[in-house]
Amino acid sequence: MLLEGKTAVVYGGSGAIGGATARAFAREGARVFLAGRTAETLEQVVKDIGEAGGRADFDLVDVLDQPAVERHARSVVERAGAIDIALTAVGFVHVQGPPFAELSLEDFERPIAAYTRANFITAKAVAPHMAAKGRGVILTLSTPGARISGSGFLGFGTTCGAIEAFSRLLAGELGGQGIRVVCLRPDAIPEALPVSHARRVFEGFARRYDTTIEAMLETKATTGTLLGRLPRLDEVADYAAFVASDRAGAITGAIANLTCGSLVD
């Protein structure tokens, strides 16, 4: 198994990508600690992992509360002995759809402040424990909005650009301590809509263009990607497990293109 003997922390472990990745980590042998704000959904992921023969625990943690996140990281080390992998897959509801002329400063700033704060706080909490062992992998999460240009996603596109820049620079900060940093960049994942904040986010676009979210994503999949489809949760999760493993030990400072070709590097 790719992650046998590893300990992984998944922030946002009750979300679609966080939950799928936690299951993949556990399936590959890692002991997984989920952190999030919703006990019911966190419990379900822990139950799924246990029924599949894996090991998982969950804790209620607000990732925007730095002292709480640092206490949680220390408690993980006390329980498991180390933190080898950390994924920040939290989601915050924000506004997409309005063009620049209709976008308020508050709606522009909200995702930038929340996502960059969360990524900084979680990395700050786990990095000292990884450095103490001379190894570790920090995974972040972005979208193609970091690279493409268009109307209706100015705040979140800026956010994703910031996350990717943060990831590259953090790799430089931590590489000498044996810590790798990789940013995962999937496109929209249709199957994630029922269990993530994405539906509320995409509603603004759907209203603006007088369509449904499902029709909007179907058009994007068939005409806007090289593979004629959008990524699946299992593909993103399986890649995360691989890149967190020692088999990907030479990869750091990278942005992983998991878009099915909606964006070409």
N, C-alpha and C positions, 0 to 999 in steps of 0.2 A: 504494500500500500504506500502511496506517495507521501503521506503525512504521519506515518506511524511514529508514536512517541512525541508528537508536537502538541502544543497548546495554542489554541486560536481564540481570539476575542472578536466577536462580530457586533459592532455597534449598529443598531437598527436591525437587529436579528429577527424582528417580527415582520419586516417588510418583505416584498416579493423577492428582490435580489438578495437581501441579507439572509432570509430564510432558506432560499435555494442553495446559497453558498455555504451556509452553516451545515446543511444536510450533506453537501458534497465533501466538505472538510471532514465531517464525522465518518462518512463512508470510506474515506481514504485513511482513516486511522487516528485523526486528531481528537483530542478532548476539546470540546467547544464550550465557550462561555458566551451566552447571548446577553446583550445589554439593550434595553429599550424602555419604552414608557407604557406599554400595553400588556398587562399580565396575561390576558386571555390568549392573545396570539403568540406570545412568547412560549406559553405553556404548550400550545399545540405543536410548535416546532420541536421543543424538547421531547414531547411525546413521540413524534414521528421518528426522531433520531433514536430514542430508546427502543422503539419497536423494531427498528432496523438493525439493532445490535450495537449502536454507538453510545457515546457518553456525552451528555450535555447538561448544563445548568443554566439558569437565567437569573438575572438581577434587574430590578427596576432602577434605571439610571437616566438622568437628564444629561445628554451629551453637551449641553450648553453651560452646565454647571461644572467649572473646572475642578474645584475641590472634591466634588462628588465623583467625578471621573477618575481622579488620581487615587481616591480611597478605593474605588472599585478595582483599579489595576493592582494596587497593593494586595487586595484580598484575593485576586486571582493567583498571584504569585504565592501567597500563603497557602492556598488550596492545592495548586498544581505544580509549584516549584519554578515556573518560568512563564513568560509570554513569548512565543515564537512567531506568531502571526497575528496581525490586527487588520481588520477590514472596517472601514467607515462607510456604511451604506444607508445612512439616515436620510429621511426625506422630509422636506418642509413644504407645506402648501404655500404656493405663491401665485402671482398673476402672470399668465401668458395670454397673448392674443391682441391686446390693445397696441396700436401703432404708437410711435414716439410722441406724436402730438397729443395723444390721450393718456399717456403713461404718467402717473404721478411719481414724484421723487421717492415717496415712501414705498411704492410698489417696486420701483427700480432697485432700491437699496436692500429691501427685505431679504431676498435670497442670497445676495452677496454677503451680507453680514452673518446670516445664520450658517450657511454652508462653510464659509471660510473659518468661522469661529469653531465650528464642530471639528473640522479637520485638524486645525491647530491644536485644540485641546486634547483630542484623542492621541495624536502623535506625541504630544508633549508628555502624556501620561505613560505611554508604553515604551517610549524610546529608552529611558534610563534602565528599565528592566532588561531590554534586549541588549543594550550596550554592556551590561554587567556579565552577560554570557558570551558577548562577542559575535552575536548573530541575531537575525530577525528579519521579518518582512512586513512592511506596511503597505496596504493596498488602499487606494482611493478610488473614487467613482466619478466619472464625467459623462458627457454626451457630445454628439457631433456639434452641438451649439457652440462649442469652444472654437470651431474652425470655420463654420459656414456663416454666410451673411444673409440677412433677410429681415422681414418685418414681424414684430409681435413677440420677440423673445429677447429683447435687449438686456433685461436684468439677468435672466437665467443664462443667456449666452456669455455674458461677462463673468458670471459666477463660474461657469465651466472652464472658461479660459483661465481664471484665477486658480482653480483647483489643479489644472494641468501644470501651470507655472509653479505653483507651490510644490507639487510632486517632484518636478525636475530639480528644483532648488533644494528641497529636503533631501533628495538622494545625494546631493553634494555635501550637505551638512553632516549626514550620517554614514556615508560610505566608509569612512575611515574606522568606524566602530563595528563594521561587519553587517550593517543594516541595509537591506535593499528596499527601494520604494518603487512601486509600479502603479500606474493609474489605468483602470479599466474604462474603456469608452464604448459601451454598447449604444445602439440606437433604441428607439421605442420598442418595447416588448409587449405585444398585444395580450398575451396570457397573464401579464402582471396587473392589468387594469382592475380586476376585481379585488385585489389584495394590496393595492398600493395607493399612494396619493395622486398618481398620474391622471386618473380620470378627472378629478377636480381641476387639475392643471390644464388638461387639454380642452376642457369645456369652453374656455375663452376662444380658442382657435376655431372650434366647431361652430360656435355661435357667429363668429365673424364671417365665416365663409358659408353659413347656412347649410351645414351638413351634420352628419353624426360623427362621433369619434371613430366608430368602427369603419365607416366609409372613408374617412380621412386617412386612417392607417392602412387600409387596403390599397388605396391609390398610391400612397407612399411606398408600400411594399412592392407593388407590381411595376411602377414606373420610375421609382426613385432609388432603386438598389440594383447592383450588378447581379445579385443572385435571385432577384425577383421575390424576395421575402424579407422579413425582419428577423432579428435574432430570437432564439428561444432562451428561456431561463436556464435550462440545463447546460446550454452551450457556454453561457457566461459563467455559471457556477463551476463547470468542469475546467474551464481555462483558469479561473481563480485558483482552484486547487493545484493545478499544474504549476502556475507561476509562483505559488507560495512554497513549492517543494524544492528540495535540493537539486532536482534535475534542471531547474531553471536558475541555478546559482550564479550564472554570468549576466543575468538580466537585472538592470536597475536604471532608474531615470527614464524609463520607457513609458510611452502611452500606447496601450494595446487597442488596436482597431478591431472592434467586435461588432461592426455595423452592417455586415452582409454587403458591404460595398456602397452604402449610401454616401460614404466619404472615402476617398482614396488618398493615401499618403504619398 
